[in-house]
Amino acid sequence: EITTVHGIRVVTLQRLMLDMARLRPAGESLVVTDAALRTLTGATRFRQEEAQLRAAPIIANVLERLGQMKGATGLPRAREVLRCTNPLSESFGESRMKWIALALGFPEPVAQKLVTVDGQDYYLDLWIKELKAGFEFDGLLKYDTTTSQGRDAFIREKRRDDHLMSAGL
């Protein structure tokens, strides 16, 4: 379960997923398990089904290994974290936002939901069908309005938000 990356010995991503899910708080470990699964599957929002197909055996393998750790610390938490792990979460913020929604009792959100409004495609970071609500996580750097790039990004996001809201989303 040790590999070498750039000449440094490290644990494999699957072992990292297993240990984080077992030994760290769920909201923290979900960020790591999502990122590891994304790396292992090469997931992109444009090939979601393919990513989920590649993710299934990886999750099954980690869960099987958990099943062999009878009496170890954190097994129930690890199973719950791995049940929620998704390679389509594109950032730590999306993973944290997903965990918060679940911890508050919301239905399981869909990551990178494709929504088309007037022929325009948008991907929502998280979508909760039952609420007909999309959630976005974007960092401050993206919208640093002291730069022309930040102002342009802010204006594009505002237009996107207005367009989605005009469709009732």
C-alpha positions in Angstrom: 0.0 0.0 0.0 3.1 2.2 -0.4 4.0 3.8 -3.7 6.6 6.2 -4.9 5.6 9.6 -6.3 8.4 11.9 -7.6 10.9 9.8 -5.6 8.9 10.1 -2.3 7.4 7.0 -0.7 3.7 7.6 0.1 0.6 5.6 0.7 -1.6 4.7 -2.2 -4.7 6.9 -2.9 -7.0 4.0 -1.9 -5.2 3.6 1.4 -5.4 7.3 2.0 -9.2 7.1 1.3 -9.6 4.2 3.8 -7.5 5.9 6.5 -9.1 9.3 6.2 -12.6 8.0 6.1 -11.9 6.0 9.3 -9.8 8.3 11.3 -10.8 11.9 10.5 -14.1 13.8 10.9 -16.5 13.0 8.1 -16.7 16.6 6.7 -12.9 16.7 6.5 -12.3 13.2 5.2 -15.0 13.6 2.4 -12.9 16.3 0.9 -10.0 13.9 0.7 -11.9 10.9 -0.5 -13.7 12.9 -3.2 -10.3 14.3 -4.4 -8.6 10.9 -4.4 -11.5 9.3 -6.3 -11.4 12.1 -8.8 -7.7 11.5 -9.4 -8.1 7.8 -9.6 -10.9 8.0 -12.2 -9.8 11.0 -14.2 -13.4 12.3 -13.7 -14.7 15.2 -15.7 -18.2 16.8 -15.7 -18.4 16.0 -19.4 -18.0 12.2 -19.0 -20.0 11.6 -15.8 -21.3 8.2 -16.5 -17.8 7.0 -17.4 -16.4 8.4 -14.2 -19.1 6.8 -12.1 -18.4 3.4 -13.8 -14.7 3.7 -13.0 -15.4 4.8 -9.4 -17.7 1.9 -8.5 -15.0 -0.8 -8.3 -12.6 1.5 -6.4 -15.3 2.3 -3.8 -16.2 -1.4 -3.6 -12.6 -2.4 -3.0 -12.1 0.2 -0.2 -15.4 -1.0 1.4 -14.3 -4.6 1.1 -11.0 -3.7 2.9 -13.0 -2.0 5.6 -15.0 -5.2 6.0 -11.8 -7.0 6.8 -10.9 -4.6 9.6 -13.3 -6.0 12.2 -13.2 -3.9 15.4 -11.1 -1.1 14.0 -11.8 2.5 14.9 -14.2 4.5 12.7 -15.8 1.8 10.6 -19.4 3.1 10.6 -18.2 6.7 9.8 -15.9 5.4 7.0 -18.8 3.5 5.4 -21.0 6.7 5.4 -18.2 8.8 4.0 -17.5 6.3 1.2 -21.2 6.1 0.4 -21.1 9.9 -0.2 -17.8 10.0 -2.0 -18.1 11.2 -5.6 -15.4 11.8 -8.2 -17.4 14.6 -9.7 -16.8 17.0 -6.8 -14.4 19.5 -8.3 -13.1 21.3 -5.2 -12.8 21.1 -1.5 -15.6 23.6 -1.2 -18.0 21.5 -3.2 -17.2 18.5 -1.0 -17.7 20.5 2.2 -20.9 22.0 0.9 -22.2 18.5 0.1 -21.4 17.2 3.6 -23.1 20.2 5.2 -26.2 19.6 3.1 -26.3 15.9 4.1 -25.6 16.7 7.8 -28.6 19.1 7.7 -30.8 16.3 6.5 -31.2 17.4 2.9 -31.6 14.8 0.2 -28.4 13.6 -1.4 -27.2 16.3 -3.9 -26.2 15.5 -7.4 -22.7 16.8 -8.3 -22.2 18.7 -11.6 -25.8 18.6 -12.7 -26.2 19.6 -16.3 -29.1 22.1 -16.7 -30.0 23.6 -20.1 -31.9 26.9 -20.2 -32.8 28.4 -23.6 -30.2 26.2 -25.3 -27.5 27.3 -22.9 -25.8 24.5 -20.8 -24.8 25.1 -17.2 -23.2 22.8 -14.7 -24.4 23.3 -11.1 -21.9 22.3 -8.4 -24.7 20.6 -6.5 -28.3 20.1 -7.3 -31.0 18.9 -5.0 -33.9 17.8 -7.2 -36.5 17.8 -4.4 -35.8 21.5 -3.7 -35.3 22.4 -7.3 -32.2 24.2 -6.1 -28.7 24.4 -7.3 -25.7 25.4 -5.1 -22.4 26.8 -6.2 -19.1 27.1 -4.4 -16.7 29.7 -5.8 -13.7 31.1 -4.1 -12.9 34.8 -3.5 -10.0 34.7 -6.0 -12.4 34.0 -8.9 -14.3 37.2 -8.0 -11.5 39.5 -7.0 -13.2 42.7 -8.3 -10.0 44.7 -8.0 -8.8 42.9 -11.2 -10.4 43.0 -14.6 -10.5 39.2 -14.7 -12.3 39.1 -11.4 -14.8 41.8 -12.5 -15.5 39.9 -15.8 -15.9 36.6 -13.9 -18.3 38.3 -11.4 -20.4 39.7 -14.3 -20.5 36.3 -16.1 -21.6 34.6 -12.9 -24.3 37.2 -12.3 -25.7 36.7 -15.8 -25.6 32.9 -15.4 -27.4 33.2 -12.0 -30.0 35.5 -13.5 -30.6 33.1 -16.4 -31.0 30.1 -14.2 -33.3 32.0 -11.9 -35.5 33.1 -14.8 -36.1 29.4 -15.5 -37.2 28.9 -11.9 -33.9 27.3 -10.7 
